Amino acid sequence: MTQITLNIPDNELGFFLKLIEKFNYEPLINDFSVNQEMKDLLDERRNSSEKEDYLAWEEVKKQIRFSSK
């Protein structure tokens, strides 16, 4: 498999996403870190949520993948 990294200007992101919508691709995020404040917030939300309201990550990705303007 070939991996390509692109820097897309914010104002061109919508166009780019529409262009590649026809291809089978999987976004890769490899520069991601969570600080303690974010962890605490996520823990708080998880503890105050109902399990039946949870969504599978694959379903969430489908809903947000091409929602940019």
C-alpha positions in Angstrom: 0.0 0.0 0.0 1.2 3.5 -0.8 0.7 6.3 1.8 0.5 9.9 0.7 0.5 13.0 3.0 -1.1 16.2 1.7 -1.4 19.7 3.1 -4.7 21.1 1.9 -5.5 24.8 2.4 -8.6 25.2 4.5 -10.5 27.0 1.8 -9.9 24.1 -0.6 -10.8 21.2 1.8 -14.4 20.9 0.7 -13.4 20.7 -3.0 -10.6 18.1 -2.2 -13.0 15.9 -0.2 -15.5 15.9 -3.0 -12.8 15.1 -5.4 -11.5 12.0 -3.5 -15.0 10.9 -2.4 -14.9 8.4 -5.3 -11.8 6.7 -4.0 -11.6 4.2 -1.2 -9.4 5.9 1.4 -8.9 5.9 5.1 -7.8 9.1 6.9 -4.8 8.6 9.1 -4.2 10.7 12.2 -0.8 10.0 13.6 0.0 13.3 15.4 -2.6 13.3 18.1 -2.2 13.7 21.8 -4.7 14.2 24.7 -3.7 16.3 27.7 -5.0 15.6 31.2 -7.8 18.3 31.0 -9.1 16.6 27.8 -9.0 13.2 29.5 -10.9 14.4 32.5 -13.6 16.0 30.3 -13.9 12.7 28.3 -14.1 10.7 31.5 -16.8 13.1 32.9 -18.9 12.8 29.7 -18.5 9.0 29.6 -19.6 8.7 33.2 -22.6 11.0 32.7 -23.8 9.3 29.5 -26.1 6.4 28.9 -24.6 3.4 27.2 -27.6 3.1 24.8 -26.7 6.6 23.5 -23.2 5.5 22.4 -22.5 5.3 18.7 -20.0 3.0 17.0 -16.9 4.8 15.7 -17.5 3.5 12.2 -21.0 5.0 12.2 -19.7 8.4 13.5 -17.1 8.4 10.7 -19.8 7.9 8.1 -21.8 10.8 9.5 -18.9 13.3 9.6 -16.5 12.2 6.8 -17.9 14.6 4.1 -19.8 17.1 6.1 -17.4 20.0 5.5 -18.6 23.0 3.5 
